């Protein structure tokens, strides 16, 4: 009888694990998670590594610690931990930084940029424009995060429209599959920075929106997370002053975008 009970409990635990990710809380601090207690399954030959894009801005070079490096490396490392914990994707242990004119970007399906409206906006060389366009048309995915307000949008768009001058930037509705591919999310979420509230945005806009550039088959190549800061949600996972619900939203969205990038 004890053997049958043990087998039943093991089977029940396995079945629960199959459905848990859709409803799981992400890193609830009340449960006592810390760097030591989280069992992260790193794999140096893994399926996913976090690739942050280094870029120049109109008023400054991207060397050292410019706008591109905000939240680095804590956000990148914590997101890798979250992917390992909440999915079956094998992750690598050390996030990396690349520029878009580096052919190494073709080794990775998912790239991340943020703060693209600061410093007058990003600047892209002809080589960077050509390489990024080729990467995206070959099936790559770029997530752009954490820039706020109309002026920063204008700064970003002035430069980035050179990559696909003939393609429209569309707004994604909450029904789009990218919000439902893993977690079931009610569209874009306003994720605030540390010591801010989701009741108020920044730079005069109080709601988040997601925009995209699509390829000829309708696949999202570029996901633009405007007026929301997933990077802060990842970076401040363990910060006692950062509400867990914001971190939860950041992981849910980020994992959905990653799942989409690896399956489309």
Buried (B, 14 or more C-beta within 10 A) or exposed (E): EEEEEEEEEEEEEEEEEEEEBEEBEBBEBEEEBEEEEEEBEEBEEBBBBBBBBBBBBEEBEBEEEBBBBBBBBBBBBBBBBBBBBBBEBBBBBEBEBBBBBBEEBEEBBBBBBBBBBBBEBBBBEEEBBBBBBBBBEEEBBBBBBBBBBEEBBEBBBBBBEBBBEEBEBBEBEEEBEBBBBBBEBEBBBBBBBEEBEBEEBBEEBEEBBBBBBBBEEEBBBBBBBBBBBBBBBBBBBBBEEBBBBBBBBBBBBBBBBBBBBBEB
